[in-house]
Amino acid sequence: MRTTTDHGMTIAVVGATGMVGSRVTDEAGARGHRVLALSRKPADTPTGNSNVTPLAVDTTDADALREALAGSASHRAADAVVLAVRTVPVDERFLVGATRTVLDTAARLGIRVLVVGGAGALRSPGDRDLLVADNPAYVPPDIKAVAAAGVAQLRTCRSHTDADHVYLSPPALLEPGIRTGRYRRGTDTLLLDADDRSWISAEDLAVAVIDELETPGADPLITVVHDGQHSPA
Ligand SMILES: NC(=O)c1ccc[n+]([C@@H]2O[C@H](COP(=O)([O-])OP(=O)(O)OC[C@H]3O[C@@H](n4cnc5c(N)ncnc54)[C@H](OP(=O)(O)O)[C@@H]3O)[C@@H](O)[C@H]2O)c1
């Protein structure tokens, strides 16, 4: 895998039409990387960036996924893959299965995987023994199943010894916002910003995703939080 932007990477984004995936696609394209933008229903409207190739692929279809990542006459093989899928309502079996399929496929092709997962998989600030998924301060009862699915997804990654992967847990609050280009990075514990809030914009999370792909760190579990001004009210 190339690790610098010298010639640009080819980055497959699985879930490219989603809140996170669309920002990752934009960030990668803006930095001159080629993007394979995977989802079941690719966007109708062109992105305006000729570096972006939309591909209709269902992550549960291992053959279609492998074909997309391995490259073809019309597009280059992926150097890295970002997994950013989810379903509403949450479907833990789907999430775990899709994650395993992506890890299996990437391992065979020798490409790195960055999983955009859930905050629930992190440890609580101030109490390392308490997972965020089990902490009512961050996870109210109505989203406990979503948080538990993220924990199961991280477990799937940890038990996959063949694939080269990193799991990025967002802060508790991840929402569309503005791109500041700044964030703080941590590992296995939820981070809080200067106002004691656990949040980041999806745009800045995308910055962190592409930074991690361009300059891979050694940590298998990372997290980020907003840094600086522009905190929402
Ligand atoms: N605070 C937090 O911890 C937090 C907050 C928000 C999100 N997240 C995480 O961030 C990740 C992305 O979430 P998001 O909000 O960006 O999701 P989203 O907006 O709902 O988008 C989901 C994407 O997944 C695609 N998708 C769904 N099923 C698929 C399948 N079988 N094959 C291929 N693509 C499929 C969808 O496109 P199609 O329907 O066209 O396939 C769409 O592009 C998830 O892991 C989510 O849990 C975490």
The ligand as a MOL file (V3000), in Angstrom:
LIG
                    3D

  0  0  0     0  0            999 V3000
M  V30 BEGIN CTAB
M  V30 COUNTS 48 52 0 0 0
M  V30 BEGIN ATOM
M  V30 1 N -21.3780 8.5140 17.5080 0
M  V30 2 C -21.1870 7.3920 16.8210 0
M  V30 3 O -20.6380 6.4200 17.3050 0
M  V30 4 C -21.6520 7.3380 15.3880 0
M  V30 5 C -22.5460 8.2860 14.8970 0
M  V30 6 C -22.9470 8.1850 13.5460 0
M  V30 7 C -22.4310 7.1530 12.7430 0
M  V30 8 N -21.5560 6.2620 13.2710 0 CHG=1
M  V30 9 C -21.0150 5.1480 12.4900 0
M  V30 10 O -20.4670 5.6250 11.2760 0
M  V30 11 C -20.6570 4.6370 10.2580 0
M  V30 12 C -21.3720 5.2840 9.0720 0
M  V30 13 O -22.6240 5.7790 9.5230 0
M  V30 14 P -23.4690 6.8630 8.6660 0
M  V30 15 O -24.2320 7.6960 9.6460 0
M  V30 16 O -22.5830 7.5390 7.6710 0 CHG=-1
M  V30 17 O -24.5040 5.8990 7.9340 0
M  V30 18 P -25.6140 6.3060 6.8500 0
M  V30 19 O -25.6470 7.7730 6.6120 0
M  V30 20 O -26.8890 5.6360 7.2640 0
M  V30 21 O -25.0870 5.6220 5.5060 0
M  V30 22 C -24.9740 4.2330 5.4060 0
M  V30 23 C -24.3000 3.8970 4.0930 0
M  V30 24 O -24.1690 2.4770 4.0380 0
M  V30 25 C -24.6210 2.0320 2.7630 0
M  V30 26 N -25.0520 0.6540 2.9120 0
M  V30 27 C -25.9930 0.1500 3.7370 0
M  V30 28 N -26.0990 -1.1740 3.5660 0
M  V30 29 C -25.1910 -1.5120 2.6010 0
M  V30 30 C -24.8290 -2.7300 1.9770 0
M  V30 31 N -25.4250 -3.8940 2.2700 0
M  V30 32 N -23.8490 -2.7020 1.0270 0
M  V30 33 C -23.2540 -1.5260 0.6800 0
M  V30 34 N -23.5500 -0.3510 1.2490 0
M  V30 35 C -24.5220 -0.3480 2.1850 0
M  V30 36 C -25.7320 3.0270 2.3840 0
M  V30 37 O -25.9920 3.0860 0.9870 0
M  V30 38 P -27.0730 2.1100 0.2680 0
M  V30 39 O -28.2980 2.1040 1.1660 0
M  V30 40 O -27.3060 2.7070 -1.0780 0
M  V30 41 O -26.4180 0.7920 0.1730 0
M  V30 42 C -25.0730 4.3210 2.8490 0
M  V30 43 O -24.1530 4.7730 1.8710 0
M  V30 44 C -21.4630 3.4990 10.9040 0
M  V30 45 O -20.5850 2.4920 11.3670 0
M  V30 46 C -22.1090 4.1800 12.0910 0
M  V30 47 O -22.4060 3.2930 13.1340 0
M  V30 48 C -21.1620 6.3260 14.5860 0
M  V30 END ATOM
M  V30 BEGIN BOND
M  V30 1 1 1 2
M  V30 2 2 2 3
M  V30 3 1 2 4
M  V30 4 1 4 5
M  V30 5 2 4 48
M  V30 6 2 5 6
M  V30 7 1 6 7
M  V30 8 2 7 8
M  V30 9 1 8 9
M  V30 10 1 8 48
M  V30 11 1 9 10
M  V30 12 1 9 46
M  V30 13 1 10 11
M  V30 14 1 11 12
M  V30 15 1 11 44
M  V30 16 1 12 13
M  V30 17 1 13 14
M  V30 18 2 14 15
M  V30 19 1 14 16
M  V30 20 1 14 17
M  V30 21 1 17 18
M  V30 22 2 18 19
M  V30 23 1 18 20
M  V30 24 1 18 21
M  V30 25 1 21 22
M  V30 26 1 22 23
M  V30 27 1 23 24
M  V30 28 1 23 42
M  V30 29 1 24 25
M  V30 30 1 25 26
M  V30 31 1 25 36
M  V30 32 1 26 27
M  V30 33 1 26 35
M  V30 34 2 27 28
M  V30 35 1 28 29
M  V30 36 1 29 30
M  V30 37 2 29 35
M  V30 38 1 30 31
M  V30 39 2 30 32
M  V30 40 1 32 33
M  V30 41 2 33 34
M  V30 42 1 34 35
M  V30 43 1 36 37
M  V30 44 1 36 42
M  V30 45 1 37 38
M  V30 46 2 38 39
M  V30 47 1 38 40
M  V30 48 1 38 41
M  V30 49 1 42 43
M  V30 50 1 44 45
M  V30 51 1 44 46
M  V30 52 1 46 47
M  V30 END BOND
M  V30 END CTAB
M  END
